[in-house]
Amino acid sequence: MRVSNPQSAIANPQLVRGVAVRLAPEGWPFILPGWALVVLGAWVARGSPWVWVPEGVLFLIAVWLLVFFRDPVRAGPRGDEYVIAPADGKIVDVRVVDEPMYLKTQATRISIFMSVFDVHVNRYPATGKVELVRHNPGRFLHAASDKASLDNEQASVGVRAARGPLLVRQIAGLIARRIVTDGTVGGRATQGERMGMIRFGSRVDVFLVVAARPAVRVTVGDRVRAGASVLAEYGS
């Protein structure tokens, strides 16, 4: 693929998707030491054949770090009528619950579980104004369990979208120990753009006001992609 402006390609890796892989900046403190250990192990293994076994394990871990922290360019349906998936993963729950923090009413909660092999960059499901950003410390239970939505470490982002408010909740899991939330109160949320990320293995819940009558387009067991898959759709 020919790129007419190399500097533009460096600033925008999506221009050379066939050549480069865009990575989330949170990954470099893990990726660089991982590959440094691989190089060191290869150097040590030259005189010690038995070292190739742990070296192979290190290599697989280093490759996995690249996979985990990838931040691919995503395209999909866009518009006020759509609620787009904020995370890659599997739909583990769809139910009506009370949401007292931001929506303060009954809401349809759609839960997405991210395994350690899924992309962990989270994206805004709708365009609007960020009205709430709140972090709540908590436990680190298995993220796929319903109890995790109440007890686990989490960050909540409330967005006032054209079709009404919605809430996105990033929930830490068993081995997730770091939630990154980019938005600030008063800032703008843009549908499909980065909202943050969670390290490593976790869950994201989306809450939609029941009274707004969103038509849910996913069921438990479906796999979705952040910024590309439609979770729900509002009527005209």
PLY file of the C-alpha trace (Angstrom):
ply
format ascii 1.0
element vertex 236
property float x
property float y
property float z
element edge 235
property int vertex1
property int vertex2
end_header
0.00 0.00 0.00
1.36 3.43 -0.95
1.14 6.27 1.58
1.63 9.71 0.08
2.48 11.36 3.39
4.63 9.17 5.68
4.39 11.62 8.60
0.61 11.51 8.40
0.75 7.72 8.44
2.80 7.74 11.63
0.36 10.08 13.33
-2.59 8.04 12.07
-1.75 4.31 12.07
-5.16 3.55 10.62
-3.80 4.82 7.29
-1.51 1.81 7.16
-3.68 -0.83 8.77
-2.24 -3.47 6.52
1.28 -2.71 7.77
1.06 -1.41 11.33
-1.03 -2.27 14.35
-2.27 0.59 16.51
-1.67 -0.04 20.21
-3.23 1.55 23.28
-0.69 3.76 25.09
-1.43 1.98 28.39
0.21 -1.11 26.92
3.74 0.16 26.49
4.79 -0.27 30.18
3.98 -3.96 29.70
4.97 -4.50 26.06
8.46 -3.00 26.22
9.65 -4.98 29.30
8.04 -8.13 27.87
9.95 -7.93 24.60
13.14 -6.87 26.41
12.94 -10.13 28.36
12.43 -12.05 25.11
15.57 -10.50 23.60
17.55 -11.13 26.80
16.32 -14.71 26.95
17.34 -15.35 23.34
20.82 -14.02 24.09
21.17 -16.23 27.20
19.79 -19.27 25.37
22.67 -19.26 22.90
24.86 -20.99 25.45
22.17 -22.75 27.46
19.78 -24.87 25.37
17.48 -25.53 28.34
16.64 -21.80 28.44
14.69 -22.15 25.17
11.74 -23.61 27.05
11.09 -20.58 29.29
12.13 -18.39 26.36
9.28 -19.86 24.33
6.85 -19.08 27.14
8.15 -15.50 27.34
7.72 -15.12 23.60
4.09 -16.25 23.74
3.37 -13.83 26.59
5.01 -10.97 24.67
2.90 -11.73 21.59
-0.22 -11.90 23.76
0.56 -8.42 25.15
0.54 -7.06 21.61
-2.79 -8.75 20.97
-4.31 -7.57 24.24
-3.34 -3.91 23.87
-4.25 -3.54 20.21
-6.51 -0.61 19.40
-7.98 -1.34 15.97
-9.81 1.25 13.91
-13.51 0.45 14.00
-16.34 1.44 11.66
-20.03 0.63 11.91
-23.52 2.14 12.02
-23.56 5.69 13.35
-26.42 7.96 14.35
-28.62 9.05 17.25
-30.94 6.08 16.72
-28.17 3.56 17.47
-26.53 2.44 20.71
-23.16 0.97 19.75
-21.26 -1.64 21.77
-18.68 0.01 24.07
-16.61 -3.16 24.38
-15.51 -6.29 22.58
-16.75 -9.51 24.07
-19.72 -11.72 24.83
-23.19 -10.63 25.93
-23.67 -12.27 29.33
-26.85 -10.58 30.55
-29.77 -8.45 29.34
-32.29 -7.42 31.97
-34.32 -4.55 33.42
-32.88 -3.13 36.66
-33.15 -0.01 38.80
-30.33 2.48 38.12
-30.23 5.03 40.98
-26.84 6.68 40.33
-27.45 8.65 37.14
-30.60 7.59 35.29
-32.62 7.33 38.54
-35.20 5.08 36.93
-35.65 1.59 35.52
-33.14 0.76 32.83
-32.34 -2.05 30.44
-28.87 -3.28 31.37
-26.79 -4.96 28.67
-23.65 -6.63 30.04
-20.56 -7.47 27.95
-17.84 -9.75 29.33
-14.33 -9.26 27.95
-11.95 -12.20 28.14
-8.19 -11.66 28.27
-8.11 -12.28 24.50
-10.54 -9.48 23.59
-9.63 -5.91 22.70
-9.96 -3.94 25.94
-10.24 -0.40 24.59
-13.74 0.90 25.40
-15.72 3.26 23.15
-18.65 5.62 23.59
-21.96 4.01 22.55
-23.56 7.35 21.63
-22.72 10.98 20.98
-23.58 13.52 23.65
-22.39 15.46 26.69
-20.60 13.71 29.55
-22.57 14.53 32.70
-21.13 12.00 35.14
-17.75 10.37 35.72
-17.54 8.45 38.98
-15.09 5.86 40.26
-16.13 3.42 42.97
-13.54 1.21 44.68
-14.58 -2.35 45.35
-13.78 -6.03 45.11
-12.41 -8.10 42.22
-14.96 -10.87 41.75
-15.36 -12.76 38.48
-16.64 -10.05 36.11
-19.22 -12.28 34.38
-21.18 -12.79 37.60
-24.17 -10.58 38.33
-22.78 -9.71 41.77
-19.77 -8.04 40.10
-22.02 -5.21 38.88
-22.63 -4.20 42.50
-19.47 -5.15 44.38
-16.51 -4.82 42.00
-14.16 -1.91 41.36
-15.88 0.19 38.70
-16.13 3.50 36.89
-19.43 4.95 35.64
-19.85 7.44 32.79
-23.19 9.16 32.22
-23.85 10.62 28.78
-26.72 12.93 27.79
-27.39 11.78 24.22
-29.94 13.05 21.69
-32.38 10.22 22.53
-31.94 10.62 26.28
-29.37 9.76 28.94
-27.46 6.50 29.11
-24.88 5.10 31.48
-21.75 3.08 30.72
-20.10 1.20 33.58
-16.58 -0.24 33.38
-16.22 -3.11 35.86
-12.95 -4.70 36.96
-12.66 -8.50 37.07
-10.59 -11.17 38.77
-7.27 -9.98 37.34
-8.25 -6.47 36.21
-6.63 -3.96 38.53
-6.72 -0.78 36.51
-9.67 1.05 34.96
-8.86 3.98 32.67
-11.64 6.48 31.94
-10.75 9.29 29.54
-13.87 11.47 29.72
-14.43 14.42 32.05
-17.68 16.01 33.18
-18.75 18.63 30.65
-16.75 17.02 27.86
-18.10 15.62 24.64
-18.66 11.94 23.98
-18.42 10.93 20.32
-20.03 7.69 19.23
-17.46 5.01 18.44
-14.51 7.00 19.81
-12.34 5.85 22.70
-13.78 6.15 26.21
-11.01 4.34 28.09
-9.88 0.78 28.75
-9.59 -1.87 31.45
-6.63 -4.12 32.22
-7.02 -7.29 32.17
-10.26 -9.27 31.66
-13.37 -7.41 32.75
-16.92 -6.32 31.93
-18.81 -3.29 30.63
-22.48 -2.61 31.31
-24.70 -0.24 29.32
-27.88 1.12 30.95
-30.70 2.49 28.75
-33.84 4.15 30.10
-36.74 1.73 29.70
-39.22 4.56 29.11
-37.29 5.59 25.98
-38.24 2.18 24.51
-34.90 1.08 23.06
-35.20 -2.05 20.92
-32.42 -4.39 22.07
-30.66 -6.01 19.09
-28.54 -8.56 20.98
-29.18 -11.63 23.09
-27.16 -13.52 25.69
-24.36 -15.43 24.00
-23.87 -12.99 21.12
-20.39 -11.62 20.47
-20.02 -7.90 19.84
-17.26 -5.52 18.76
-16.69 -2.09 20.30
-17.54 0.73 17.94
-19.02 -1.63 15.35
-21.90 -3.73 16.75
-25.38 -2.32 17.47
-26.66 -3.10 20.97
-29.99 -1.31 20.69
-31.94 0.97 18.40
-34.47 3.70 19.03
-37.54 4.08 16.85
-38.20 7.15 14.74
0 1
1 2
2 3
3 4
4 5
5 6
6 7
7 8
8 9
9 10
10 11
11 12
12 13
13 14
14 15
15 16
16 17
17 18
18 19
19 20
20 21
21 22
22 23
23 24
24 25
25 26
26 27
27 28
28 29
29 30
30 31
31 32
32 33
33 34
34 35
35 36
36 37
37 38
38 39
39 40
40 41
41 42
42 43
43 44
44 45
45 46
46 47
47 48
48 49
49 50
50 51
51 52
52 53
53 54
54 55
55 56
56 57
57 58
58 59
59 60
60 61
61 62
62 63
63 64
64 65
65 66
66 67
67 68
68 69
69 70
70 71
71 72
72 73
73 74
74 75
75 76
76 77
77 78
78 79
79 80
80 81
81 82
82 83
83 84
84 85
85 86
86 87
87 88
88 89
89 90
90 91
91 92
92 93
93 94
94 95
95 96
96 97
97 98
98 99
99 100
100 101
101 102
102 103
103 104
104 105
105 106
106 107
107 108
108 109
109 110
110 111
111 112
112 113
113 114
114 115
115 116
116 117
117 118
118 119
119 120
120 121
121 122
122 123
123 124
124 125
125 126
126 127
127 128
128 129
129 130
130 131
131 132
132 133
133 134
134 135
135 136
136 137
137 138
138 139
139 140
140 141
141 142
142 143
143 144
144 145
145 146
146 147
147 148
148 149
149 150
150 151
151 152
152 153
153 154
154 155
155 156
156 157
157 158
158 159
159 160
160 161
161 162
162 163
163 164
164 165
165 166
166 167
167 168
168 169
169 170
170 171
171 172
172 173
173 174
174 175
175 176
176 177
177 178
178 179
179 180
180 181
181 182
182 183
183 184
184 185
185 186
186 187
187 188
188 189
189 190
190 191
191 192
192 193
193 194
194 195
195 196
196 197
197 198
198 199
199 200
200 201
201 202
202 203
203 204
204 205
205 206
206 207
207 208
208 209
209 210
210 211
211 212
212 213
213 214
214 215
215 216
216 217
217 218
218 219
219 220
220 221
221 222
222 223
223 224
224 225
225 226
226 227
227 228
228 229
229 230
230 231
231 232
232 233
233 234
234 235
